[in-house]
């Protein structure tokens, strides 16, 4: 899936929030981000830029993405939540808030 720079920043912001939800970054999460960097073709420094992005602006970018990209984001957020082997309620709630705010409709 191809994302432009603004989309990458917004996607990374959402995924990074999921990973940092428990205030720990575990080995599985680091490996996931490394694979993501390869798949989306970005340097790790872009994550630091994404952290500076305003949440409302990031959601606006996510909301404007085509459905195929939104579905890719949904899969990536799910993978991020599972990367450490422990999905907690806060992560699930955050993910669904992002889905709702970005207009992502997923089949459960």
C-alpha positions in Angstrom: 0.0 0.0 0.0 1.4 3.4 -1.0 1.0 6.4 1.3 2.2 10.0 0.6 4.2 11.8 3.3 1.2 13.3 5.1 -0.6 10.0 5.1 2.6 8.2 6.4 2.8 10.8 9.3 -0.9 10.3 10.2 -0.7 6.5 10.0 2.5 6.5 12.1 0.9 8.9 14.6 -2.0 6.5 15.1 0.1 3.4 15.3 2.7 5.0 17.6 -0.1 6.0 20.0 -1.3 2.3 20.1 2.3 1.1 20.8 2.8 3.7 23.5 -0.6 3.2 25.2 0.9 1.0 28.0 3.9 3.4 28.4 6.3 0.6 27.4 7.8 -0.3 24.1 8.5 -4.0 23.9 10.7 -6.0 21.6 7.8 -7.2 19.4 6.7 -3.6 18.9 10.1 -2.5 17.9 10.3 -5.4 15.3 6.8 -4.4 14.1 7.9 -0.8 13.5 11.1 -2.0 11.8 9.0 -4.1 9.4 6.6 -1.2 8.9 9.5 1.1 8.0 10.5 -1.3 5.3 7.0 -1.8 4.0 6.1 1.9 3.9 9.6 3.0 3.0 10.3 5.5 5.7 13.2 6.2 8.0 12.7 5.8 11.7 13.1 9.5 12.3 9.7 10.0 10.7 8.2 8.5 13.8 9.6 11.4 15.8 8.0 13.8 13.3 4.7 11.9 13.6 4.7 12.3 17.4 4.7 16.1 16.8 1.7 16.1 14.6 -1.6 17.5 16.0 -4.1 14.7 16.6 -6.9 16.6 14.8 -4.8 17.2 11.7 -3.7 13.5 11.6 -7.4 12.4 11.9 -8.3 14.8 9.1 -5.7 13.2 6.9 -6.9 9.7 7.8 -10.5 10.7 7.2 -9.5 11.9 3.6 -7.7 8.7 2.7 -9.4 6.3 0.2 -11.2 3.2 1.7 -8.4 0.9 0.7 -5.9 2.9 2.7 -8.2 3.1 5.6 -8.6 -0.7 5.6 -4.8 -1.0 5.5 -4.6 1.3 8.5 -7.1 -0.8 10.4 -5.0 -3.9 9.7 -1.8 -2.1 10.8 -3.3 -0.8 14.0 -4.5 -4.3 14.8 -1.1 -5.7 14.2 0.5 -2.9 16.3 -1.8 -3.8 19.2 -0.9 -7.4 18.9 2.8 -6.9 18.4 3.7 -7.2 22.1 1.5 -10.2 22.6 -0.8 -8.3 25.0 -3.8 -6.3 23.7 -5.4 -4.3 26.5 -8.7 -2.6 26.8 -7.1 0.9 26.4 -5.6 -0.1 23.1 -8.9 -1.4 21.8 -10.8 1.7 22.9 -8.2 4.0 21.3 -8.3 2.0 18.0 -12.1 2.2 17.8 -12.0 5.9 18.6 -9.6 6.4 15.7 -11.8 4.2 13.4 -14.9 6.2 14.3 -13.2 9.7 13.9 -11.5 8.7 10.6 -14.7 7.1 9.2 -13.2 3.6 9.1 -15.9 1.0 8.8 -14.5 -2.5 9.7 -16.2 -5.8 9.6 -15.9 -7.6 12.9 
